[in-house]
Each structure stands twice: as C-alpha cells, then as structure tokens.
Amino acid sequence: AGNPPDLYFHAVDGAYVDTGLALELTPYITDEIKNDYLPGTLELGQIQGKQYGLPLYQSLWAWGGNKKILEEAGIDWKAIQENGWTWTEFKAAAEKLTKKLPNGNTQYALVTDGTSLDFMEMLTRSNGMPDVLNDKGEFQWNDERILDTMTFVSDLMKAGHLPAETAAITPAKRMDLFYAEEAAIVSKAIPYYDVMLQNRAKDIDSGTVQGAKIDFVLLPVPHNDGAERKTSMFGEGYVAFKQKKDKGEEHAKNTFLIMEGLSGAKAGNSANELVLPFVRKSQAEFYEGKGLGTESTIKAAEIFANFKEIPVTLNLDAEASGNQKKFKEQVVKPNIQALFSGEKTPEQIAQDFKDKGKQILGQ
C-alpha cells in the first residue's frame, strides 16, 4: 500500500534509487540471510554496491534447439552445453542445419525476431562487450568488436541461415517457425521453454493442438573465437520503498520482514516452475528432486549460470543508465532492422554507432 508501494516485484533499477525513496536493505539483512544466498546472487539486487532488492530467481537468456533436428544433423548438443561453442563452430553447424524440406519450405539453422534487441545484446555480450556501456559507464559499441558482431549476423543472413524476412518477424512468428520445425534453433529461449514444450506435447496428444512434438535443448549463445563464453543473466525479485509520507523505521523493518518472507525457501517455487537457477540454498534444498524441467535442461542452466555476466545497469547511475536506454531505442533498434533488411552494411552501422555515441553518450 501507499505511494509508492511498500513492495514492488521487479529487477532493481537505478531510476528507483534516484527517487530517494528506494529502501536500502543493508541495515536489515542479517548474516543468516546473507549466508543463505548462493555466491554471486545477492549482488543481483544491488545498485552501485548497495542492497536495494532481494532477488527471487536468476533469469537466464539462452538459445533453444530442436533435439531431433540437431541429432539428425550430427550436432553434439551435449558437448555444446558443457563446453560452449564459437562463432566459427556455429557457422559450421548452421551449414548442416539449413536445408530444403520435402514440402518446399526452408529449414533455417536459426530464427530470431526483428523487433527486439535481445539477440544482438546476447551476441555482443559474447564478444567481450557487457552492454552498450561497461560497468564504469564507458562506451563499448564503438570499435572492431561491434563491427565483428554485425558482420557475423550479416554473414548468417547472406548464407541463408536466417530467414530473409527476419526484419519483419515478430516474437510470435519466431516461435511459429520453431514449432513448425522450419527452424532448428530459436534465439532467446529461457529454460522454461522446456516445460512449455512438454505441456504443448500433452496438448498435441489430447488433440487440442496440431503439430509435431518437440524435444527441447537449451543451448548457450555462441561466442566469438577470441572472446569468453558469457550468459546473459539478471535477478528479479522484490524492491522496497519508503513512502512519500515516511511511516518511520518500524514500518521499514516490517516491510523488510514481509519481503524476506516472500523470498525465502518456499518462494523458490518461482525458480522451480521456470526451470531457472535458485538464488538461495534453502530454496535449492526445499525443491531438490522436484524440478519440472528435464534433467538435461536443469543441468545446462546450472552450467550456463557459471558464466553469468552481471548486468552493467547495477553499477551505473540513473543518468548513464538512461542514456544507454536512449541510445538503444534511438540508434541501435533502427540499425538492427537495417542490418536484417540489408539496407545498411555492418561498416555503415558501426560508423553510425560511433557518431551517435558522441551525441547521446558524450563518448
């Protein structure tokens, strides 16, 4: 209740802290609570080193594959889950996964949508760039690394591994192509897709849904040959606020107690349902042996979490974070559309990033 609300379910954000109303939690977090969090997870609720949120689970972005198609092409997906794969290795796999189907349609190695930035952000993160800015606020998308990334995507388009109409593909259409087995791999797949496809298989068996049943494989995002493997991860959970008409210290303590109660052991059900890594030891213990995902997906998510990239927004002030968001909306999004449609070359886009970076980011 109140304005703003006492508790809000969201990832922490510098903009909240900038209001002066976000409740810093450090005075209320006991050693017992701290020690219950798995290494590197409590930090997902911090802004510039100060605790403003309690994460409920670790969100994880990856790619998803069709097990049957991968195995028919001789792709060792288990080794890829374990060891990752480079852009060169992905291109070699894409050659095997792109082909004409008996009905005349094309089976693409990869499908993504042309309306969001997730695909490009995952690839740049896997080429040594944590985001448009790094955690010190330094502009990253202005050197050879971004050109290499754009060229990698352009090469996939030219080779026919991505649909020619990618710029017009929506997230829903992306999944339709995957369901129709006209795409071997789909970009941006969270581990929950495993459960989603299990439920879809049940609907197919019951006759309520038409189509082929798909066994899901969680795949890491390939990384540039000279870069480190990275997983895009962030924490979602609860953020606490003081009221504009502050209700005092006792109310703040009670707010925290409720916050703690809502993110404890039983609250691990969120991670369990979504097949996402737990943030607390008590959660992992409470749901041990109760996982809804397949054993391979649960194991893969745990492996991928070892390579997580902490979001740079947790270390940026509100102004830098806002400028980064502005750059993505005004510069990156239209340029990615132009890349998919072939209207601009990687070199032209890289130059535009440099020029607009000076205007918007001052770098």
HELIX and SHEET records of a PDB file:
HELIX    1   1 GLY A   14  ASP A   18  1                                   5    
HELIX    2   2 THR A   26  TYR A   28  5                                   3    
HELIX    3   3 ASP A   31  ASP A   36  1                                   6    
HELIX    4   4 LEU A   42  GLY A   45  5                                   4    
HELIX    5   5 LYS A   67  GLU A   72  1                                   6    
HELIX    6   6 TRP A   77  ASN A   83  1                                   7    
HELIX    7   7 TRP A   87  LEU A   97  1                                  11    
HELIX    8   8 ASP A  118  ARG A  125  1                                   8    
HELIX    9   9 GLU A  144  LYS A  158  1                                  15    
HELIX   10  10 THR A  166  ALA A  168  5                                   3    
HELIX   11  11 PRO A  171  TYR A  179  1                                   9    
HELIX   12  12 TYR A  193  SER A  206  1                                  14    
HELIX   13  13 GLU A  249  GLY A  261  1                                  13    
HELIX   14  14 LYS A  266  GLY A  268  5                                   3    
HELIX   15  15 ASN A  269  LEU A  274  1                                   6    
HELIX   16  16 LYS A  281  PHE A  286  1                                   6    
HELIX   17  17 GLU A  295  ALA A  305  1                                  11    
HELIX   18  18 VAL A  312  ASN A  315  5                                   4    
HELIX   19  19 ALA A  318  PHE A  327  1                                  10    
HELIX   20  20 LYS A  328  VAL A  332  3                                   5    
HELIX   21  21 LYS A  333  SER A  341  1                                   9    
HELIX   22  22 PRO A  346  ILE A  360  1                                  15    
SHEET    1   A 6 LEU A   7  HIS A  10  0                                        
SHEET    2   A 6 THR A 231  ALA A 240 -1                                        
SHEET    3   A 6 GLY A  53  ASN A  66 -1                                        
SHEET    4   A 6 ALA A 183  ALA A 189 -1                                        
SHEET    5   A 6 THR A 106  VAL A 111  1                                        
SHEET    6   A 6 LYS A  99  LYS A 100 -1                                        
SHEET    1   B 3 LEU A   7  HIS A  10  0                                        
SHEET    2   B 3 THR A 231  ALA A 240 -1                                        
SHEET    3   B 3 LYS A 308  GLU A 309  1                                        
SHEET    1   C 4 LEU A   7  HIS A  10  0                                        
SHEET    2   C 4 THR A 231  ALA A 240 -1                                        
SHEET    3   C 4 GLY A  53  ASN A  66 -1                                        
SHEET    4   C 4 PHE A 216  LEU A 219 -1                                        
SHEET    1   D 2 GLN A  46  ILE A  47  0                                        
SHEET    2   D 2 LYS A  50  GLN A  51 -1                                        
END                                                                             
